[in-house]
Amino acid sequence: MVQLNKYIEIDPGKRFGKPIIKGTRISVYDVLLWLSNGLTREEIINDYPELSIGMINACLSFAASREQGLLYVS
């Protein structure tokens, strides 16, 4: 299980409080959109080398947790 707090943060001062990947200004939404448009994890990392497979997986876990109402990120 991915530890969301390790990779995802919500800070009202960054990206209007949208969930982002820690240490970046890349939102969870951005990553999900890229994946839904057919980009592979490897393609995303090639374009954004500051990301890792773990970070991308955390975005997917974040979306799944939010869908189930199980989300807690500090």
Backbone hydrogen bonds, N-H to C=O, Kabsch-Sander energy under -0.5 kcal/mol:
donor,donor_aa,acceptor,acceptor_aa,energy
4,L,2,V,-1.1
6,K,3,Q,-1.3
7,Y,3,Q,-0.7
7,Y,4,L,-1.2
8,I,4,L,-3.4
9,E,20,I,-2.6
11,D,18,K,-0.5
14,K,11,D,-2.5
17,G,11,D,-0.9
17,G,14,K,-1.8
18,K,15,R,-1.7
20,I,9,E,-2.8
21,I,26,I,-2.7
22,K,7,Y,-3.1
24,T,21,I,-1.9
27,S,25,R,-0.5
28,V,19,P,-2.4
31,V,27,S,-1.8
32,L,28,V,-2.6
33,L,29,Y,-2.8
34,W,30,D,-2.4
35,L,31,V,-2.4
36,S,32,L,-2.5
37,N,33,L,-1.5
38,G,35,L,-1.7
39,L,34,W,-2.1
44,I,40,T,-2.2
45,I,41,R,-2.4
46,N,42,E,-2.2
47,D,43,E,-1.9
48,Y,44,I,-2.5
51,L,48,Y,-2.4
56,I,52,S,-2.2
57,N,53,I,-2.8
58,A,54,G,-2.0
59,C,55,M,-1.6
60,L,56,I,-1.6
61,S,57,N,-2.6
62,F,58,A,-2.7
63,A,59,C,-2.2
64,A,60,L,-2.3
65,S,61,S,-2.9
66,R,62,F,-2.6
67,E,63,A,-2.2
68,Q,64,A,-1.6
69,G,65,S,-0.5
69,G,66,R,-0.9
70,L,65,S,-2.7
71,L,65,S,-0.5
